[in-house]
Amino acid sequence: MPRKRREYYPGVMLHVTARGNRKQEIFRKKEDYLYYLSLIKRAQEKTPFYLHSYCLMTNHVHLLIETIEHSPSDIILFIHSIYARYFNRKYELVGHVFQERYHATLIKSWRHMLDTSRYIHLNPVKANMTNRPEEYPWSSYRAYISKTSKDTIVHTKRLLREMTNGSKETYKFYVELNIKEGSDDFRS
């Protein structure tokens, strides 16, 4: 029986996650992360969409996307099919790179968008990969807090515009509010 096609509409916002098959690494080297990010940029050119936040972990990805006209399935299929071929060829592997289909959670409000972006940016901190989200190189967090970010694939304007004063400092405060060195509450 064929899988049910995911429903979407122009302007839908989704938190997309995809995990490596058997929870294995999907990024092994710096070049892998860079290649995946280049595929996002190519996908934006081929199937335009807004990427509001992202974080590439060693064995999974988080993308906060907003469609324009194309289906999220078309966007993710483009990125993941090319990446899987690249990964298998590079590491002399066969079979699935990603476990099952991607998971997508509908973003229902600007507050939900804000909370999801914070969750995405804090993922490496919660995983004990870094103490500060700005130290993690494979997320869009620095595009939100830096005055000189060169991240051209992430669209920060909408999320910042929805905040009280629209400033990068306010977003940084909101994201880092509950981070305390060694806090068990935060890292659980």
JOCOR-V236291 format. One record per residue. N is the residue number from 1. RES is the residue in three letters. PHI is phi in whole degrees, 0 to 359 (NA if undefined). Layout:
# JOCOR-V236291
n	res	phi
N	RES	PHI
N	RES	PHI
This chain:
# JOCOR-V236291
n	res	phi
1	MET	NA
2	PRO	292
3	ARG	290
4	LYS	290
5	ARG	290
6	ARG	291
7	GLU	275
8	TYR	204
9	TYR	212
10	PRO	304
11	GLY	90
12	VAL	292
13	MET	245
14	LEU	223
15	HIS	263
16	VAL	262
17	THR	231
18	ALA	213
19	ARG	247
20	GLY	296
21	ASN	303
22	ARG	57
23	LYS	61
24	GLN	278
25	GLU	300
26	ILE	247
27	PHE	229
28	ARG	249
29	LYS	227
30	LYS	307
31	GLU	299
32	ASP	294
33	TYR	300
34	LEU	297
35	TYR	294
36	TYR	300
37	LEU	297
38	SER	294
39	LEU	291
40	ILE	299
41	LYS	298
42	ARG	298
43	ALA	295
44	GLN	297
45	GLU	283
46	LYS	278
47	THR	229
48	PRO	310
49	PHE	200
50	TYR	261
51	LEU	255
52	HIS	272
53	SER	206
54	TYR	208
55	CYS	209
56	LEU	256
57	MET	268
58	THR	296
59	ASN	239
60	HIS	199
61	VAL	232
62	HIS	235
63	LEU	227
64	LEU	255
65	ILE	243
66	GLU	231
67	THR	284
68	ILE	248
69	GLU	232
70	HIS	275
71	SER	293
72	PRO	301
73	SER	298
74	ASP	296
75	ILE	295
76	ILE	291
77	LEU	302
78	PHE	302
79	ILE	295
80	HIS	285
81	SER	291
82	ILE	291
83	TYR	296
84	ALA	298
85	ARG	297
86	TYR	301
87	PHE	297
88	ASN	296
89	ARG	295
90	LYS	297
91	TYR	257
92	GLU	53
93	LEU	241
94	VAL	226
95	GLY	98
96	HIS	289
97	VAL	264
98	PHE	259
99	GLN	279
100	GLU	55
101	ARG	281
102	TYR	295
103	HIS	256
104	ALA	226
105	THR	251
106	LEU	292
107	ILE	269
108	LYS	260
109	SER	202
110	TRP	294
111	ARG	294
112	HIS	297
113	MET	299
114	LEU	298
115	ASP	297
116	THR	293
117	SER	298
118	ARG	299
119	TYR	303
120	ILE	299
121	HIS	288
122	LEU	268
123	ASN	306
124	PRO	292
125	VAL	288
126	LYS	297
127	ALA	274
128	ASN	59
129	MET	268
130	THR	200
131	ASN	267
132	ARG	233
133	PRO	298
134	GLU	288
135	GLU	280
136	TYR	277
137	PRO	283
138	TRP	251
139	SER	221
140	SER	271
141	TYR	303
142	ARG	297
143	ALA	295
144	TYR	277
145	ILE	251
146	SER	271
147	LYS	281
148	THR	236
149	SER	296
150	LYS	253
151	ASP	285
152	THR	267
153	ILE	266
154	VAL	262
155	HIS	253
156	THR	269
157	LYS	300
158	ARG	296
159	LEU	296
160	LEU	295
161	ARG	297
162	GLU	284
163	MET	284
164	THR	310
165	ASN	244
166	GLY	67
167	SER	261
168	LYS	294
169	GLU	295
170	THR	295
171	TYR	297
172	LYS	301
173	PHE	300
174	TYR	298
175	VAL	293
176	GLU	267
177	LEU	308
178	ASN	260
179	ILE	281
180	LYS	226
181	GLU	308
182	GLY	74
183	SER	292
184	ASP	290
185	ASP	299
186	PHE	287
187	ARG	274
188	SER	284
